[in-house]
Amino acid sequence: METDANGDPTALLSLLGDEYVQDILVATSDGPKSVKELSEHLDAAQSTVYDRTEKMVEHRLLVERTRIVADGSHHSVYEINIDHLDVDVTEDGLEVGVETRDPQAERFTTMWNDIREA
């Protein structure tokens, strides 16, 4: 199990308490979404979605990928990157573990397959 990228369980738990973050996790659980798609789905400003997705990528809750469109243009999409979270209470405080979905080798394979399908 991987630990929080920043080693700060309080920051991760605070982030997970954000309603937009929770909604983004749910929305991306059925496939990658762009900021525009997330903004429309959540009925939120794109700046709000950009802010949350940036923090979520930093904490490895999401992975940012590139979607290539048939006309050759491309844009970022965000995909959920966690299988589950563990929160342990110890004598030293809280410990948060994040188990991610796909290791880097699988990310490359996924990216290559996305390019080939476009």
N, C-alpha and C positions, 0 to 999 in steps of 0.2 A: 504494500500500500504506500502510495506517495503521500507526503505531508503537504500542507498548504505551501504554496510557492513562496510566500513572504514570511513563513514561520510565525504568523500572528493570528492565533485562533480567534481573538476578539474581533479583528477586522473582517475575517471571513464570516463569522456568525452574524455580525452587523450587516454585512452585505446580503446575506441570505434572508435577513429580516425585511429587506426592502421589497415591497409589493411588485414593483416593476421587474426586479430580478427574478422573483418567483414566476411571474407571468412569462418572462422571456425563456426561462428553463422549460416551462410547459409547452410554449409555442414551438421551440426548437426540438422538442422530443420526437416530433414526427418528420423531421427533415430540416435541412439548412434553410435559413431565412435571411434576407437582406434587411438592412436598417429600415428601408422604406416599407417592406412587408411587415416587419415587426411593429413599426410605428402605426400602420393602418390597423393591424390586428389588436394592438393595445390601446388604440385611440390616444396616443401620446405623441408629443413633439419629437421629431427626429433627433434633436439635440439631447433630449433625455435618454433616448435609446442609445445613441452614440456613447454617452457618458457611462451608462450601465454596462454596455457590451465591452467597453474598454476595460473596466474594472473586472468584469467576469473573465475576460481572456487573461488578465494579469493573475487571477487566482485559479486559472486552469479549469474554470467551470464551462467555458466555451472555447471552441477552436475557430479561428478566422480562416476561411478558405476563399479562393478566387473562383467565381462562376464566370465562365466564358460563354458569351451569347453568340448565336449564329452569325450575327453581323460582324463579329470579331471584337466587339467591345467586351469589357469585363468589369466586374464589381465584386466587392467583398460580400460574403455570406457568413453567417454564424451558425455553428452546429454544437449541440450539447456534447460535452466531453466527459461526463461523469457517469459512472455506474451507480455509485453510492458514496455517501459521506459517513464517517464514523466520528462521534464525539465521545471522548473518554474523559472522565473526571478523575484526576490523580491528586496525590498530596501536593504536587507542585502547581496544580491548576488544571485548566482545560487543555486538551490536545485534540486537534481536528485533523483527521486523515481524509484525503480525497483520492478515491480510486478512479483513475481515468479509463476511458474506453479503449483507446487505441494507441499503442506505442508508435514511435516515430517511423519505424519501417512500414507499419500499416498505413500511416498517414501518407507516405510517399506513394504507396500502391493505390490508395483511394484517389489521390490527386492525379496520378497517371491515368487511371480509369476514367475520371471526369473529363480529362482533356481528350481522350480517345473518343468518348461518346459525344462530344460537342460537335 
